[in-house]
């Protein structure tokens, strides 16, 4: 799928637990032209994560230094931790002719939008409802009760920002949601070519 046009920057955002990480993996597995942008973060590494693959884990001091050096396309503080997309990692993906897949929140998406040179397609993923979201957060068993409450409290703010996206999809069934995303990518690429 190499073309001379600007690579596609696909932004997937959602409230925590709506399924964007699963969808990101599915897109990557189904289309080798997409490479996931590996964000920098100051949060603690989880047992199943690998530094440099899931995230680039850095100290708060390192992160703040990168902000001062203007090294990020976007960065935000989310749930007491910093997250950011480094320009150099995105540029190296683009140089290889790949499309870029962003798994970021609305704050990051807003900042990316300011970079007019990027060929963005922004999709917001919603859970069917807040009860389903709570069930998913509890069943994935990654957070303590306090963290789950924080994520649920952020849900309303997240949903308000969905209007800033090109498309909003409800993730009721993962396969249906995934197919809708594939259709949107294909339509977007046809328009740009």
N, C-alpha and C positions, 0 to 999 in steps of 0.2 A: 504494500500500500504506500510505497514511497512516491511522493510527488514533490514538485518544486515549490508548492505553496507552503505557507507557514504551517508548522505542525499544529494539530488540534490540542488545546488545553482543556481537558474535560474536568470540570469541578463537580465533585459530589459532596454535598453537605447534608446533614440531618441532625436531629436531636440524638444524643447518646442512646444506643440501643435500637435504632430504627433499621439497622441492617446495612449501613454503607460500607463497612469493612468487608463483609461477605460479598457484596456486590462488586466492590473494587477488585477482589480476588478473582471473581468470575469473569470480569471484563478482561483482566490481564491474561487469564488462562485461555480465553476464547479468541483473543486478538493480540498477536505477538508484537504489533506495532505500538501498543501502549506500554509505557514504563511508568511505574508508580513513583511519584515524587516522595522521597524519604525525608520527612521533616526532622528538624532539630527539636529536641525537647529537654526540659529540665526535670521532668517527672521521673520517679524511680522506675527502673526496668522491672517488668513482670516476669514471672518464672518461665513463661513460654516464649519470651521475646529474645531477639538477637540484635545487638548493637550494630548499626550500619545497614540492617535489613528492614527491621520494623521501624526504628527511629535511629537518629544519631543522638545518643544520650550525652548531654553536656551539663556542666555546672552552671549555676545562675551567673557567676562571674563571666564565664566564657560566652554565655548567651548575650549578656549586656554588652560585651566587647564587640560581638558580631553586629549588634544593633547600631552601635556607634560607627562601625566601619561601613554601614549601609549595605550589608552583605545579604539582606533578605528581600525577596519580592513582597513577602507579607509576614507578619508575626503578631501574636496575640497572647494575652494571659488568660488561661481558661482553667477554672477550678484550681487556683493557686499554683499552676505551673505554666511555664512559657512554651509556646510552640512556634516554629517558623520554617519558611521555605527558602532555602538558600539559592541565590541567583546562580552560583557556580554549578550546583547540582542540576538545576533545570537546563542551563546552557549546555552542559555535557550530554544530556539526553537529546536535546534538539540537534546538536552537532551530528549525532549518529542517525538523524532522520526519523526519530521516533515521535509519536504523540505522547503527551504527558497526562497522567491521571492524578488529580489532586483529591485527597481525602481530608478536607479541611472544614472548619466551621464558617459561619456567616461573616465573622469579623475578617477572616483571611480572604474570603471571597470578595468582600467589599474592597480590600486593599489591592487585590489582583486586578479588579475592574479598572483601577486608576492607570494601569499599564496598558495604554491603548494599542501597543505593538503586539500584544498577545491575542491569539485567535481563541477566544474563550467560548465554551459552551457550559453554562451553569445549570445544574439540575439539583433540586432539593428533594430529598426523600423523607416522607412522613410515615410514621406507623399508623395502622388503621385507627387507633384511638389511644388515649393516655393509659387506660387500663392494660391494654396489650403491651404498651411500652414498659410499664412497671413489671409485668410478668417477664418480659425479655431481659430486663436489667437484673432481676432477681435470679433468673435461671442461668444467666451466663456466669454468675458467681465470681465476678472480678472485683466487686466493690463492697465495702461495708455499708451498713444501713444509712449512715450519715451521708456517704458519697451518693448513694441511690437517691436519697431525698434531695440533695443538691442538684442532681441531674434532672429529676422530675420538676423541680422549681424552675430550672432553666428552660424547660420545654416551651412554655408560653412565649418567652422572649425569642426563642429559636423560630417558632412558627410565625411570629410577626415578621421576621426577616425573609420568610420564604417568598414574599412578593418581589424581592430584588433579583430573583432567579429567572432564567429563561423558561424553565419548566418545573412543575411540581408533580411528583408521582407518589401515590400512596403504596407502600410496600405491604400488601396484604399477603400475597404469595410471592416468594422470592423469584421463581421462574418467570412469572408474568411481568414483574417489575423489571427484571433483567432484560427481557425481550423488548420492553418499551424503551429502555435506555439504548439498546442496540439500534432500534428504529430511529431514535432522535439523533444518534451519532451519524448514521448513514444519511439522513436528510440534511444535516448540517454540512457534512462533507460535500454532498452534491451541490448545495447552494454556493459553497466556497470555490468549487472547481469550474 
